[in-house]
Amino acid sequence: MSTYLTNSGITLMRDSLTGGTSITADYIGWGTGAGTTSKSDTTLFSESSTGLSMSGENRVLAVRTISGTDSIQWVATLTSNGVKSITNAGNFTGSGSASPGNIMIKGDFTAIPLQTNDRIQFTFVLELT
């Protein structure tokens, strides 16, 4: 199991600090594919739809908070639209298929089996130390 601030996440932070962009990574998505996360990943392993959006987009807008002086946290709950096993998740600058954006933080984990309408709450914390 691995979790990384991806290379595109590092670039996003650099660009934000130098005034190059004001984009945030406020969307969380999940995937069903197998693999081990690496810093160079640009997508999830087999990103899977939640089926909750009328447009068919597969990510949920997270609640972003600042904690103390050194942490940013994103929290979102995704609901399954069918039977599947979730193996990875990440936060993105875009909302999904119509606006894919870039992945900032990605993690993989042991498969979590879901039935229709089951939910997982994901929390991503970026601590700057």
C-alpha positions as CSV (number, residue, x, y, z in Angstrom):
1,M,0.0,0.0,0.0
2,S,1.4,3.4,-1.0
3,T,0.3,7.0,-0.9
4,Y,2.2,9.8,-2.8
5,L,2.1,13.4,-3.5
6,T,2.4,12.9,-7.3
7,N,4.7,14.8,-9.6
8,S,1.8,16.7,-11.0
9,G,0.8,17.6,-7.4
10,I,4.3,18.9,-6.8
11,T,4.0,21.0,-10.0
12,L,0.6,22.3,-9.0
13,M,2.1,23.4,-5.6
14,R,5.1,25.0,-7.3
15,D,2.9,26.9,-9.8
16,S,0.6,28.0,-7.0
17,L,3.5,29.4,-5.0
18,T,4.9,31.3,-8.0
19,G,1.6,32.7,-9.1
20,G,1.3,30.5,-12.1
21,T,-2.1,29.0,-11.1
22,S,-4.8,29.2,-8.5
23,I,-6.3,25.7,-9.3
24,T,-7.1,23.5,-6.3
25,A,-7.4,19.7,-6.2
26,D,-10.9,19.6,-4.6
27,Y,-12.3,16.5,-6.4
28,I,-11.9,12.9,-5.1
29,G,-12.3,9.8,-7.3
30,W,-11.8,6.1,-6.8
31,G,-10.6,3.1,-8.9
32,T,-11.0,-0.6,-9.1
33,G,-7.8,-1.6,-10.8
34,A,-4.7,-3.3,-9.4
35,G,-1.3,-1.6,-9.0
36,T,1.1,0.1,-6.7
37,T,1.0,3.9,-6.6
38,S,4.1,5.9,-7.6
39,K,5.0,9.6,-7.7
40,S,4.8,9.5,-11.6
41,D,1.2,8.3,-11.7
42,T,-1.2,10.6,-13.6
43,T,-4.4,8.6,-13.2
44,L,-6.1,6.1,-11.0
45,F,-6.0,2.4,-11.7
46,S,-9.3,1.9,-13.6
47,E,-11.1,4.9,-12.3
48,S,-14.7,4.0,-11.5
49,S,-17.9,6.0,-11.7
50,T,-20.0,6.7,-8.6
51,G,-23.0,7.1,-10.9
52,L,-24.3,10.0,-8.8
53,S,-23.8,12.8,-11.4
54,M,-26.3,13.5,-14.2
55,S,-23.4,14.1,-16.5
56,G,-21.8,10.8,-15.7
57,E,-18.7,12.3,-14.1
58,N,-17.1,10.1,-11.5
59,R,-15.6,12.4,-8.9
60,V,-17.1,14.1,-5.8
61,L,-16.4,17.6,-4.7
62,A,-14.5,17.4,-1.4
63,V,-14.7,19.7,1.6
64,R,-11.3,21.3,1.9
65,T,-10.0,22.6,5.3
66,I,-6.8,24.1,6.6
67,S,-5.6,22.6,9.8
68,G,-3.2,24.6,11.9
69,T,-0.4,26.2,10.0
70,D,0.9,23.3,8.0
71,S,-1.9,20.9,6.8
72,I,-4.6,20.9,4.1
73,Q,-7.3,18.3,4.3
74,W,-9.8,17.1,1.7
75,V,-12.8,14.9,2.7
76,A,-15.5,13.4,0.5
77,T,-17.9,10.5,0.6
78,L,-18.4,8.4,-2.6
79,T,-21.4,6.1,-3.0
80,S,-21.2,3.0,-5.1
81,N,-23.6,2.6,-8.1
82,G,-23.1,-1.1,-8.2
83,V,-21.0,-4.1,-7.0
84,K,-17.3,-3.3,-7.2
85,S,-14.1,-3.5,-5.2
86,I,-12.3,-0.2,-4.6
87,T,-8.5,-0.4,-4.6
88,N,-7.2,3.2,-5.0
89,A,-8.3,6.8,-4.7
90,G,-7.0,10.3,-5.3
91,N,-7.8,13.9,-5.4
92,F,-7.9,15.9,-8.6
93,T,-8.0,19.4,-10.0
94,G,-10.9,18.4,-12.3
95,S,-14.3,16.9,-11.8
96,G,-14.2,13.9,-14.1
97,S,-14.6,12.9,-17.7
98,A,-15.6,16.4,-19.0
99,S,-12.8,18.1,-17.0
100,P,-10.2,15.5,-16.0
101,G,-7.6,17.7,-14.5
102,N,-4.5,16.4,-12.7
103,I,-4.1,14.0,-9.8
104,M,-2.4,15.5,-6.8
105,I,-2.4,12.8,-4.1
106,K,-3.0,9.1,-4.9
107,G,-3.1,6.0,-2.7
108,D,-3.7,2.3,-3.2
109,F,-4.9,-0.1,-0.6
110,T,-6.4,-3.6,0.0
111,A,-9.6,-4.0,-2.0
112,I,-12.8,-2.8,-0.3
113,P,-15.8,-4.8,-1.6
114,L,-18.9,-2.7,-2.1
115,Q,-22.6,-3.3,-2.9
116,T,-24.9,-0.8,-4.6
117,N,-25.3,2.3,-2.3
118,D,-22.3,1.4,-0.1
119,R,-20.2,4.4,0.8
120,I,-16.6,5.2,1.5
121,Q,-15.4,8.4,3.1
122,F,-11.9,9.4,1.9
123,T,-9.7,11.8,3.7
124,F,-6.5,13.1,2.2
125,V,-4.2,15.2,4.3
126,L,-1.2,17.1,2.9
127,E,1.2,18.1,5.7
128,L,3.8,20.6,4.8
129,T,6.7,20.2,7.2
